[in-house]
Structure formats: structure tokens, C-alpha cells
Amino acid sequence: MLLSCASKVRLHFKIFKNKYYSNTENATTFMYLLSSSHNNIKHSIAFLGIVFTVSWSALFLAWSDGVRDIHNTNHWAFSIYVASPAITAIVFTILFKRSQWKKELGFNITPNIWWLYAFTVPVILAISSGMINMLLDGQNPLNANELAGRLASSRNEEAIEPWSYLQSTVSSISMLVVGQTILFTLTEELGWRDYLYSRWRVYGFLYYSLAIGLIWGIWHWPMIWLFGLNYPENRLLGLIIFPCFTVLISIFVTLMRDRGQS
């Protein structure tokens, strides 16, 4: 994907050069843009190299230390894994683009309607997906007893009082969604949707979405293979399915990033 983006950049600059290179001022502009493009590619490769090396090494060390439970989030390795994109993005910004740190890290606290969409659409999709799965299994998602039973089964719990269980579960899930949104925004997304966004978005919506989605999915490979993330019984299949899922999700997230400006 990086090679495709680089080829696209070279093509644009070739057209630019043929059209404007005869003028000295335009030639200077051309050389500046060419230099900036090369720096972006070099910084992107270095960024990804460091992120993957640090985060994957942490997970392999955790595995060698005997960790097998994906829910053992107190282990230091998982903290390093999740935080590595953000830490690397901040360090690179300080080193190379300190004066433009707000742009590089997507710092914008002016909300718009797309922020609301970014929070609500995933929740609606998740609820809809769960209801569809229940219908396919022959259950009624509007029946409190069946819905509570389904949720309790997925969490290895028992729903004695369906309505009370549903209320407490919805409350805890809502807090979890908010917490994870903040966590991921300040950790891995700071690298994928902010640092790399400022470098790759110029290559086009589709190029950026596909590239980030693929990298995002591959980055999770050790979590899937070693710890069974999302696919505890079909880990090999998960290595294939998860990147496809992240590519599709990336298209939506890029749209939210474009419109939300943050």
C-alpha cells in the first residue's frame, strides 16, 4: 500500500514538473513539495517500524512470561502495546513538527454534529447487529427475558431479574464504551487517525482508508494469535477476517475524521 501511495505521489509530481518546471519559482515549489513528500514517506516508515517493533515485542515478552488471558489487562505489556502508537506519534511530532503539533496530532476541541455521529452510529450498529443475531437464532430481541438471557450468556452471568439486569448491563456497557473511546482516542488512534492522517490523507480518501485499515488490522495479529482476541476458537481465521473488518470500519472512521476535524 505504501508503494502504491509512493507511485501515486511520483505521478502527480511528474505532471507538476512537466507543466511548471520551466518557471524558476515553480521549480522551487516543486522541489519543496518533493522533499516534503520524501520526508513524509521516511517518517511514516520509521513510525510504523518503531510502533510494530515495540508493541509486538511487548506482547511476545508477555507470552514468554506465561500470560495467556486476554483479560489480564493489568500486565505491563498490554499497556505498552496500546500506548505505543500515541507515544511514538508524540515523540515524532516533537522531533520533526513541533511548531505544527496541533495539526499533526489532530488537536481540535471545537465540536460539531459529526462528533455526535461518531459516538452514536457505532452504538446503533452494535445494537442492530446483536438484534439481528438474535433473530437469526430464533429469539425475540424485544422480549426482555430472552434479551437478558442472551446478554447474561455472553458474559457468563445469570439474569435473575431481567429488567434490573438489562438496566445495569446497559449502564455498565455505556460507561465501558465511553471509557474505551477516550482510551483509544488518546492511545492508538493518536497514531493511526492523527499522525498518519496528516501525512497520508493527501493521497485520497480511499487510499488512506485502505492503508490505515490494513495496518490497523495487522497490528492486532499477535493479540489474535497469542491471546485469542475476538477469535479464541478460530485464531488462524481471525488473522484473515479481522483486517478485512478493520478496512471496512476504517472507511467510516475516516469519514468521521474528515467531517469532525479532530
Backbone as a ProteinNet text record, in pm:
[ID]
protein_1_A
[PRIMARY]
MLLSCASKVRLHFKIFKNKYYSNTENATTFMYLLSSSHNNIKHSIAFLGIVFTVSWSALFLAWSDGVRDIHNTNHWAFSIYVASPAITAIVFTILFKRSQWKKELGFNITPNIWWLYAFTVPVILAISSGMINMLLDGQNPLNANELAGRLASSRNEEAIEPWSYLQSTVSSISMLVVGQTILFTLTEELGWRDYLYSRWRVYGFLYYSLAIGLIWGIWHWPMIWLFGLNYPENRLLGLIIFPCFTVLISIFVTLMRDRGQS
[TERTIARY]
82.6	0	86.5	197	288.1	349.2	381.5	438.2	338.6	209.9	106.1	93.6	96.9	88.8	210.1	329.2	450.3	444.5	392.8	380.6	283.8	175.8	78.4	140.5	220.5	287.6	383	462	557.4	486.9	370.8	294.9	248.1	194.4	147	261.5	375.7	488.4	545.8	537.3	583.5	498.2	365.4	274.6	303.3	322.3	351.9	482	582.5	713	704.6	638.3	626.4	552.5	460.3	376.6	440.5	516.3	561.4	713.1	789.5	930.5	1006.7	955.2	1024.4	1035.3	947	948	1029.6	1124.6	1214.3	1139.8	1041.6	965.4	887.3	826.1	752	844.4	964.1	1061.2	1100.7	1115.2	1147.9	1034.1	910.9	794.2	790	820.7	821.4	921.9	1042.2	1145.5	1108.9	1042	999.8	894.3	797.4	693.4	750.7	846.2	909.8	984.3	1056.7	1130.9	1035.9	923.8	825.6	764.6	737.1	679.7	776.1	903	1002.7	1015.4	1011.9	1020	899.3	781.5	661.1	671.6	721.1	734.4	836.7	950.9	1054.7	1005.3	938.3	887.6	778.3	696.8	589.3	646.2	745.9	808.3	876.3	947.4	1013.8	911.4	802.5	696.4	639.1	601.6	543.4	643.2	769.1	871.5	886.2	888.2	903.1	778.4	660.7	535.8	522.5	544	529.1	635.7	758.4	866.4	841.2	807.4	786.2	662.2	549.7	423.8	425.2	473.3	477.6	577.5	691	790.8	732.6	654.1	591.3	497.6	419.5	325.9	398.6	505.9	580.7	649.8	694.5	753.5	648.8	527	418.3	386	384.9	357.5	466.3	590.6	701.1	700.8	632.7	622.4	506.9	436.1	329.8	190.5	176.6	44.6	-33.2	-155.1	-240.3	-379.8	-415.7	-550.3	-558.4	-643.2	-659.9	-716.2	-785	-846.6	-750.6	-627.1	-526.7	-465.5	-549.8	-507.2	-415.1	-392	-301.4	-155.2	-129.9	8.3	68.1	191.9	257.2	264.3	271.9	289	170	48.1	-69.7	-76.1	-28.8	-23.9	73.2	189.2	287.6	232.5	167.7	110.8	11.7	-83.7	-188.5	-133	-35.2	14.5	122.4	182.7	296.9	267.2	150.3	125.2	120.5	58.9	46.8	182.2	257.2	387.6	480.7	480.6	565.9	522.8	393.8	342.3	384	374	412.2	561.4	643.2	788.8	826.1	767.5	797.7	753.3	640.2	591.2	685.3	732.6	827.7	958.1	1003	1130.5	1124.1	1013.8	1010.3	908.6	799.7	693.6	640.8	732.2	689.1	600.2	632.2	555.4	415.5	393.6	264	197.4	220.8	175.6	24.1	-49.9	-195.6	-245.9	-188.3	-227.2	-180.9	-56.6	-0.1	-77.6	-124.7	-192.3	-343.3	-395.1	-539.9	-605.9	-536	-589.5	-690.2	-817	-924.6	-1038	-1066.6	-1168.4	-1298.3	-1312.6	-1436.9	-1530.8	-1635.2	-1722.5	-1815.4	-1860.3	-1963.9	-2053.8	-2154.2	-2254.1	-2194.3	-2081	-2018.8	-1958.5	-1927.6	-1881.2	-1992.2	-2114.6	-2229.7	-2248.8	-2235.3	-2247.2	-2139.9	-2018.9	-1907.4	-1932.8	-2004.4	-2033.5	-2156	-2258	-2385.7	-2395.2	-2338.8	-2351	-2292	-2170.5	-2118.6	-2207.6	-2265.8	-2354.9	-2479.2	-2535.4	-2654.2	-2623.2	-2507.3	-2467.3	-2448.6	-2388.3	-2365.4	-2497.7	-2589.8	-2721.7	-2796.6	-2792.5	-2861.2	-2804.2	-2671.3	-2606.7	-2649.9	-2654.9	-2697.6	-2841.2	-2928.7	-3069.5	-3085.8	-3008.5	-3014.5	-2967.6	-2860.2	-2810.3	-2914.8	-2987.2	-3091.9	-3204.9	-3242.5	-3347.7	-3305.4	-3179.4	-3128.9	-3127.1	-3112.9	-3113.3	-3253.4	-3354	-3491.4	-3539	-3468.2	-3506.7	-3568.8	-3646.7	-3711.7	-3630.7	-3562.8	-3479.3	-3560	-3691.9	-3777.1	-3835.4	-3806.4	-3851.8	-3744.9	-3784.1	-3687.3	-3619.3	-3693.5	-3637.4	-3532.1	-3565.9	-3472.2	-3350.6	-3373.3	-3261.6	-3167	-3223.2	-3140.3	-3065.2	-3132.1	-3067.6	-2951.7	-2971.5	-2866	-2744.6	-2768.9	-2659.8	-2587.3	-2665	-2605.5	-2519.6	-2566.5	-2491.4	-2358.4	-2359.3	-2236.7	-2135.3	-2183.9	-2095.2	-2073.3	-2119.4	-2106.5	-2169.2	-2286.4	-2358.1	-2499	-2574.5	-2711.4	-2805	-2910.6	-3006.6	-3128.5	-3128.9	-3240.9	-3362	-3337.8	-3444.4	-3412.7	-3479.2	-3443.8	-3433.6	-3534.8	-3533.6	-3420.7	-3400.8	-3292.2	-3156.8	-3146.4	-3020.6	-2993.6	-3097.8	-3081.3	-3039.6	-3100	-3066.1	-2920.9	-2879.1	-2741.5	-2641	-2677.6	-2587.5	-2571.8	-2682.5	-2676.3	-2592.4	-2609	-2532.6	-2383.4	-2347.7	-2205.6	-2144	-2221	-2170	-2149.8	-2241.8	-2228.9	-2101.8	-2076.6	-1955.2	-1831.3	-1841	-1728.5	-1699.3	-1805.6	-1789.2	-1722.9	-1771.1	-1713.3	-1566.8	-1540.6	-1403.7	-1309.6	-1354.4	-1270.2	-1251.5	-1355.4	-1343	-1234	-1235.9	-1134	-996.4	-989.7	-862.7	-801	-880.9	-828.2	-797.1	-876.8	-851.1	-715.8	-680.2	-555.4	-439.5	-464.1	-355.3	-335.5	-392	-362	-416	-533	-590.7	-510.4	-435.7	-350	-243.2	-208.7	-111.9	-176.6	-281.9	-345.3	-424.4	-508.5	-604	-555.4	-441.3	-390.9	-253.1	-152.5	-17.6	-10.1	-57	-51.6	-156.3	-263.7	-365.7	-305.8	-226.4	-167.2	-66.8	-22.7	74.4	12.7	-85.3	-137.1	-270.3	-340.7	-474.3	-468	-355.7	-341.5	-343.2	-323.2	-322.2	-462.4	-563.2	-700.6	-771.2	-902.2	-984.6	-970.6	-982.3	-980.9	-842.2	-736.8	-600.5	-570.2	-603.4	-575.7	-656.2	-784.8	-871.4	-825.2	-792.7	-748.7	-615.3	-521.7	-389.3	-396.1	-466.3	-477.1	-555.8	-663.2	-742.2	-661.4	-580.3	-497.8	-391.3	-323.8	-220.4	-280.7	-393.7	-464.8	-497.2	-545.9	-579.5	-457.7	-352.3	-230.5	-164.8	-174.1	-115.7	-174.5	-297.7	-364.2	-329.5	-252.8	-224.5	-172.5	-72.5	-25.9	-133.9	-220.2	-329.7	-425.8	-446	-536.8	-471.5	-348.2	-282.2	-235.8	-180	-126	-230.8	-326.9	-420.6	-566.9	-593.4	-728.8	-825.1	-775.4	-861.9	-972.9	-1098.1	-1218.2	-1235.9	-1129	-1138	-1066.1	-1109.4	-1037	-1036.8	-1141.4	-1151.2	-1105.9	-1091.2	-1052.7	-947.7	-834	-732.2	-673.7	-649.3	-594.6	-692.7	-819	-922	-930.8	-911.8	-916.7	-809.6	-693.2	-585.5	-626.1	-720.4	-767.2	-888.9	-983.1	-1108.9	-1091.1	-1010.5	-1001.3	-949.1	-842.8	-800.4	-908.6	-986.8	-1098.3	-1199.7	-1226.1	-1319.5	-1265.9	-1137.3	-1081.1	-1074.1	-1056.2	-1057.5	-1196	-1300	-1437.1	-1468.1	-1430.1	-1453.8	-1374.3	-1255.6	-1168.2	-1232.6	-1313.1	-1380.6	-1474.4	-1550.7	-1640.7	-1561.8	-1455.9	-1377.2	-1309.6	-1261.7	-1200.7	-1302.1	-1423.2	-1529.4	-1553.8	-1561.3	-1580.9	-1461.9	-1341.8	-1220.4	-1222.1	-1263.2	-1270.4	-1371.5	-1490.4	-1600.1	-1586.1	-1537.1	-1523	-1404.2	-1305.9	-1185.2	-1112.3	-1117.2	-1048.3	-1026.4
-119.7	0	125.4	122	236.2	258.2	147.3	158.8	219.7	183.8	241.1	390.9	430.5	572.9	647.3	585.1	648.7	664.2	562.2	569.9	680	693.2	797.5	935.3	949.3	1077.5	1111.2	1011.5	1034.7	1076.5	1016.4	1050.7	1195.3	1237.3	1374.4	1474.5	1440.9	1532	1536.5	1425.1	1424.4	1516.3	1510.5	1600.2	1744.7	1767.6	1902.9	1953.7	1868.8	1908.6	1943.7	1860.1	1884.9	2014.6	2049.3	2165.8	2295.2	2288.9	2412.6	2427.7	2329.5	2332.1	2440.8	2493.4	2595.8	2726.7	2748.1	2869.8	2847	2938	2919.6	2910.9	2999.4	2999.6	2870.7	2825.8	2699.9	2581.3	2588.7	2481.6	2470.5	2585	2584.9	2522.1	2556.7	2499.2	2349.1	2307.4	2165.2	2089.6	2142.2	2076.1	2071.2	2176	2178.3	2069.5	2060	1959.3	1818.5	1799.9	1669.3	1629.6	1726.1	1699.4	1666.3	1739.6	1714.5	1575.9	1534.7	1403.2	1292.9	1308.4	1208.5	1199.9	1315.8	1316	1246.1	1269.8	1204.7	1053.1	1004.6	860.3	802.7	871.2	822.9	823.1	930.3	938.1	834.2	809.7	710.4	570.1	535.8	404	388.4	493.5	488.6	477.3	552	548.4	407.7	347.8	213.4	109.9	125.2	31.5	31.2	149.4	160.9	108.7	149.1	106.7	-45.3	-107	-252	-324	-275.1	-340.1	-334.9	-217.8	-201.2	-277.2	-257.9	-319	-470.3	-521.8	-666.9	-731.4	-665.7	-720.2	-731.1	-630.7	-634.1	-753.4	-779.6	-891.7	-1026.3	-1039.5	-1164.9	-1187.6	-1079.7	-1093	-1135.5	-1081.5	-1122.3	-1270.2	-1314.5	-1455.5	-1545	-1504.3	-1583	-1580.9	-1479.3	-1468.3	-1551.9	-1621.6	-1710.4	-1652	-1530	-1466.7	-1529.4	-1573.3	-1633	-1571.1	-1499.4	-1445.4	-1306.3	-1289.5	-1161.7	-1056.2	-1101.5	-1008.6	-963.2	-1014	-974.2	-839.9	-736	-605.7	-532.4	-587.9	-523.8	-549.2	-643.6	-673.6	-555.3	-521.8	-404	-410.2	-530.7	-545.2	-489.4	-508.5	-460.1	-307.4	-246.6	-100.4	-45.2	-108.5	-65.4	-84.8	-197.7	-228.1	-120.8	-88.5	7.5	148.4	184.7	322.3	351.2	248.8	270.9	362.3	352.7	445.7	591.2	617.1	754.6	809.2	731.1	776.8	804.9	714	733.6	856.3	877.4	994.2	1123.4	1126.3	1245.8	1272.8	1169.5	1185.7	1235.8	1177.4	1219.7	1364	1400.7	1537.6	1636.9	1603.5	1690.8	1703.6	1593.3	1593.5	1665.2	1648.8	1694.5	1804.1	1813.8	1909.3	1979.6	2019.8	2076.1	2198.8	2283.5	2406.9	2380.8	2260.8	2226.4	2111.5	2106.7	1991.7	1976	2084.6	2074.1	2003.2	2038.2	1973.7	1828.3	1805.3	1670.8	1572.4	1618.3	1530	1549	1623	1638.2	1705.6	1800.6	1865.9	1973	1944.5	2038.8	2014	2114.4	2097	2167.9	2206	2269.2	2162.1	2126.5	2016.1	2055.3	1956.5	1976.1	1852.7	1854	1747.9	1610.8	1608.2	1481.2	1411.1	1485.4	1422.5	1335	1385.7	1309	1182.8	1195.7	1078.8	974.9	1022.3	931.6	849.1	906.3	833.9	744.1	791.8	719.5	611.3	634.7	537	400.7	392.4	260	189	265	203.8	147	224.5	179.1	54.2	54.1	-62.1	-185.7	-165.9	-279.2	-336.9	-247.5	-293.4	-364.1	-306.3	-367.3	-504	-514.2	-642.6	-748.2	-708.7	-803	-848.5	-755.4	-789.8	-882.1	-857.1	-942.4	-1083.5	-1092.5	-1224.3	-1301.4	-1230.6	-1296.3	-1345	-1263.9	-1304.8	-1427.5	-1430.6	-1545.4	-1672.4	-1653.5	-1769	-1806	-1736	-1767.6	-1705.6	-1602.3	-1535.2	-1399.5	-1349.9	-1219.8	-1114.2	-1022.1	-921.8	-821.2	-816.1	-723.3	-786.5	-913.8	-983.6	-968.1	-907	-876.7	-1001.9	-1108	-1232.1	-1291	-1295.7	-1352.6	-1262.7	-1130.6	-1037.5	-1042.9	-1044.3	-1052.8	-1185.1	-1293.4	-1423.5	-1427.6	-1364.8	-1359.8	-1283.1	-1165.8	-1084.9	-1156.4	-1218.1	-1288.6	-1405.4	-1476.2	-1589.5	-1545.8	-1433	-1383.6	-1335.6	-1301.2	-1252	-1354.6	-1477.1	-1585.4	-1546	-1484.6	-1441.2	-1500.4	-1469.5	-1518	-1400	-1390.2	-1280.1	-1327.9	-1302.7	-1346.9	-1256.9	-1124.7	-1027.3	-956.6	-994.5	-945.1	-793.2	-720.1	-575.1	-509.6	-551.1	-495.9	-528.5	-651.1	-691.4	-609	-586.7	-508.3	-364.7	-304.3	-167.4	-156.2	-247.1	-241.8	-272.4	-365.8	-401.4	-286.5	-222.1	-107.8	3.9	27.6	131.9	100.7	-23.5	-61.2	-60.4	-106.1	-106.6	36	126.4	267	328.5	302.9	354.5	293.4	164.7	97.7	157.6	185.4	244.3	381.4	464	597.8	586.3	497.1	480.1	431.1	332.3	279.9	382.5	462.5	566.7	666.2	709.6	803	737.3	610.7	538.8	524.7	476.1	453.2	584.3	690.7	820.1	873.6	850.6	903.2	805.7	688.6	592	556.9	445	400	492.5	553	638.1	765.6	806.9	924.1	899.1	772.6	738.7	717.6	632.6	597.5	713.3	779.9	878.3	1022.3	1044.1	1180.5	1194.3	1125	1140.3	1095	974.1	925.6	994.5	1040.7	1113.6	1238.8	1310.6	1434.6	1408.9	1284.5	1251.3	1176.7	1093.2	1006.7	1051.9	1138.5	1176.1	1245.5	1311.3	1383.8	1289.3	1159.9	1063.6	1017.5	1067.8	1034	957.6	973.4	911.3	759.5	698.3	552.4	496.7	559.5	512	513.7	626.4	639.5	538.4	525.3	435	290.6	247.3	108.9	82.2	177.3	158.8	152.6	248.1	251.3	130.5	95.1	-20.1	-148.6	-168	-288.3	-290.4	-178	-170.3	-189.7	-128.2	-140	-285.8	-358.4	-498.8	-585.6	-566.5	-646	-620.8	-497.5	-463.3	-549.6	-595.4	-678.3	-826.8	-866.7	-1009	-1082.2	-1028.6	-1102.3	-1117	-1015.4	-1024.2	-1136.9	-1155.8	-1260.7	-1398.2	-1410.5	-1540.1	-1589.9	-1498.6	-1539.1	-1542.9	-1450.6	-1436.7	-1458.5	-1484.8	-1518.6	-1402	-1282.4	-1165	-1182.9	-1181.2	-1191.9	-1327.2	-1406.1	-1535.4	-1644.2	-1671	-1768.2	-1909.8	-1944.5	-2080.6	-2089.4	-1975.5	-1975.4	-1867.5	-1883.3	-1779.3	-1758.1	-1866.6	-1854	-1780.8	-1814.7	-1746.5	-1599.7	-1573.8	-1436.4	-1348.2	-1405.7	-1328.6	-1276	-1344.4	-1304	-1213.4	-1252.4	-1179.6	-1042.1	-1033	-907.1	-791.3	-808.2	-697.1	-655.6	-751.1	-716.1	-628.9	-666.6	-589.1	-447.8	-436.5	-304.7	-216.5	-274.9	-195.6	-135	-216.2	-165	-56.8	-80.7	17.3	144.5	129.1	243.9	345.7	298.1	390.5	482.4	424.7	504.8	599.1	547.9	629.6	745.4	720.9	828.9	937.2	896.4	994.7	1078.9	1014.1	1088.2	1179.8	1133.6	1215.6	1337.2	1317.7	1428.6	1533.5	1486.5	1579.6	1636.7	1554	1600.9	1692.1	1683.2	1766.4	1749	1626.7	1602.3	1452.3
0	0	0	79.4	80.4	-57.4	-126.7	-260.6	-357.1	-343	-428	-405.2	-278.3	-245.9	-301.2	-287.3	-338.2	-489.8	-559.6	-705.1	-745.4	-669.8	-698.7	-680.3	-575	-549.8	-663.4	-707.8	-816.4	-944.7	-970.9	-1090.3	-1085	-968.7	-955	-971.5	-913.4	-924.4	-1065.2	-1139.1	-1277.6	-1362.9	-1341.6	-1413.6	-1376.7	-1247.2	-1199.5	-1260.8	-1264.1	-1317	-1463.9	-1543.2	-1686.3	-1716.5	-1629.3	-1654	-1607.1	-1495.8	-1433.6	-1419.3	-1450.6	-1418.1	-1492.4	-1600.7	-1677.5	-1600.6	-1504.9	-1425.1	-1298.6	-1267.7	-1153.9	-1022	-1003.3	-877.8	-861.4	-973.2	-967.3	-945.9	-1000.5	-981.9	-835.8	-770.3	-627.6	-546.9	-582.9	-516.2	-535.6	-658.6	-690.2	-604.3	-591.3	-514.1	-364.9	-318.4	-178.8	-152.6	-244	-229.1	-238.8	-330.5	-346.5	-220.2	-163.5	-40.6	73.9	83.5	189.1	175.8	49.8	25.8	68.1	32.8	70.4	221.9	288.9	435.1	497.2	439.4	490.3	482.4	367.7	349.2	446.2	460.2	552	696.4	736.2	872.9	897.1	796.4	810.7	829.8	749.5	760.6	896	939.6	1070.3	1182.5	1171.1	1271.9	1284.4	1171.4	1173.6	1223.7	1183.6	1228.8	1379.9	1438.7	1584	1654.9	1607.4	1671.6	1671	1555.2	1546.3	1628.9	1624.8	1699.1	1849.2	1900.1	2044.4	2091	2020.4	2066	2052.6	1940.7	1923.8	2019.1	2041.6	2134.8	2274.2	2315.1	2447.8	2460.9	2356.9	2362.1	2364	2284.9	2284.8	2420	2483	2616	2717.6	2704.2	2793.8	2775.4	2650.2	2621.3	2681.4	2666.1	2721.1	2873.1	2930.1	3075.7	3130.3	3040.3	3082.6	3077.7	3026.5	3018.5	2903.5	2931.2	2828.7	2826.1	2929.4	2942.9	2881.1	2780.3	2713.1	2807.3	2913.8	3008.4	3118.2	3114	3213.1	3172.8	3174.7	3125.3	3221.7	3340.3	3435	3401.5	3313.2	3276.5	3200.3	3231.7	3173.4	3021	2964.8	2820.1	2743.2	2794.8	2724.7	2725.9	2832.6	2838.5	2735.4	2722.1	2622.8	2481.7	2461.2	2329.7	2286.1	2372.9	2338.2	2324.4	2408.8	2411.9	2308.1	2250	2160.8	2041.4	1972.9	1862	1907.6	2022.5	2072.2	2114.9	2189.5	2237.5	2120.2	2021.6	1903.9	1825.2	1811.4	1739.4	1808.8	1940.7	2015.9	2003.1	2014.4	2002.5	1863.4	1758.4	1621.6	1597.6	1654.4	1638.1	1704.6	1823.3	1894.3	1816	1757.6	1686.2	1551.7	1478.2	1339.6	1308.9	1387.3	1353.6	1479.2	1565.6	1693.5	1676	1580.1	1560.5	1505.5	1450	1392.6	1468.8	1599.5	1677	1678.5	1674.2	1674.6	1549.1	1435.6	1310.2	1307.6	1352	1347.4	1434.5	1550	1644.5	1645.5	1546.3	1532.4	1650.4	1711.8	1831.1	1791.4	1816.5	1786.6	1885.1	1969.6	2073.8	2038.7	1910.2	1866.5	1812.7	1887.6	1845.4	1731.2	1655.5	1554.5	1554.6	1469.9	1470	1440.7	1369.1	1333.7	1455	1559.2	1682.9	1740.7	1735.6	1784.8	1701.6	1568.8	1481.9	1516.3	1541.7	1570.1	1695.9	1793.4	1917.3	1904.1	1832.5	1830.5	1724.2	1605.9	1497.2	1534.8	1593.3	1632	1732.5	1826.6	1926.3	1858	1765.5	1692.7	1610.4	1545	1465.2	1553	1670.4	1760.7	1810.6	1847.7	1895.1	1783.5	1663.5	1549.1	1516.9	1522.5	1494.5	1595.7	1723.1	1825.9	1806.5	1768.4	1746.5	1626.5	1521.9	1402.9	1435.7	1515.1	1555.1	1635.3	1722.1	1799.2	1709.2	1610.9	1517.3	1437.7	1396.1	1320.2	1405.1	1536.8	1628	1674.3	1617.7	1653.5	1782.8	1831.2	1954.8	1924	2017.6	2003.2	2078.7	2008.5	2076.7	2156.5	2134.7	2208.6	2334.6	2352.3	2472.1	2580.6	2694	2799.4	2853.1	2869.7	2924	2830.4	2701.4	2604.8	2586	2583.5	2566.3	2685.5	2805.6	2926.4	2930.3	2890.3	2887.2	2789.8	2674.9	2573.2	2624.2	2683.3	2736.7	2850	2938.2	3051.4	3005	2902.5	2849.6	2789.5	2718	2655.1	2757.7	2879	2984.4	3095.3	3070.6	3169.7	3303.5	3296.3	3415.5	3415	3519.1	3529.2	3552.7	3470	3481.7	3560.1	3690.8	3774.9	3754.5	3754.8	3729.2	3597.6	3488	3353.8	3342.1	3387.7	3369.3	3448	3570.8	3652.4	3590.5	3540.2	3476.4	3351.1	3269.7	3147.9	3179.4	3280.1	3317.2	3363.1	3448.4	3498.9	3388.3	3298.3	3188.3	3090.3	3054.9	2963.5	3023.3	3153.5	3221.4	3219.5	3251.8	3255.5	3116.3	3015.9	2878.4	2828.8	2863.1	2822	2879.3	3007.5	3070.9	3007.6	2972.4	2908.9	2772.4	2693.9	2560.4	2570	2663.7	2682.1	2724.2	2819.3	2866.9	2757.9	2679.8	2572.9	2462.5	2435.7	2334.2	2372.7	2498.4	2546.6	2544.8	2590.8	2595.9	2457.4	2360.4	2227.6	2154.6	2184.7	2122.8	2166.1	2291.6	2345.7	2329.7	2271	2255	2107.7	2064.1	1928.3	1820.2	1841.2	1738	1717.3	1818.6	1803.8	1697.4	1679.5	1575.2	1440.1	1437.6	1310	1249.4	1330.9	1277.5	1287.2	1350	1361.1	1295.5	1350.5	1295.6	1150.1	1120.8	982.4	895.4	954.9	879	815.3	891.9	840.6	728.6	713.5	609.1	490.4	515.3	409.3	350.8	421.7	373.3	237.8	207	79.7	-40.1	-16.4	-126.2	-164.7	-93.6	-127.7	-17.6	-13.8	90.1	89.3	-27.6	-36.3	-4.8	-60.5	-34.5	114.8	177.8	321.1	401.5	373.6	449.4	438.1	316	295.9	364.1	350.6	409.4	561.3	621.5	767.5	818.6	748.4	789.9	790.1	686.1	675.8	785	804.2	907.5	1046	1068.4	1195.8	1226.2	1125.4	1144.6	1169	1090	1104.4	1240.1	1287.6	1417.4	1529.8	1512	1613.7	1602.1	1503.5	1483	1607.1	1677.7	1796.6	1903.5	1915.3	2012.9	1976	1846.3	1799.7	1812.6	1764.8	1758.7	1896.4	1975.5	2104.9	2215.9	2210	2322	2283.5	2155.6	2113.6	2108.6	2084.3	2079	1975.2	2020.4	1935.4	1867.1	1856.2	1785.7	1866.1	1987.8	2071.1	2014.9	1938.1	1884	1738.5	1671	1528.9	1504.5	1564.5	1561.1	1421.4	1350.9	1215.7	1125.3	1136.1	1057.3	1098.4	1225.9	1274.8	1213.9	1184.1	1122	984.4	920.9	788.2	798.7	884.4	893.3	956.7	1061.7	1135	1049.4	969	882.2	782.4	733.6	643.7	717.1	842.5	925.1	950.3	984.7	1014.4	889.7	773.3	649.5	627.9	648	632.1	734.8	859.8	965.8	939.2	882.2	857.8	764.4	670.9	579.2	656.7	748.6	832.1	922.3	984.7	1077.5	1003.8	881.7	803.7	772.1	739.3	714.5	839.1	955.2	1079.9	1108.2	1075.9	1097.1	1005.9	882.1	787.1	831.1	864.9	896.8	1038.4	1129.1	1267.1	1288.9	1199.5	1208.2	1341	1392.5	1519.1	1536.1
[MASK]
++++++++++++++++++++++++++++++++++++++++++++++++++++++++++++++++++++++++++++++++++++++++++++++++++++++++++++++++++++++++++++++++++++++++++++++++++++++++++++++++++++++++++++++++++++++++++++++++++++++++++++++++++++++++++++++++++++++++++++++++++++++++++++++++++++++

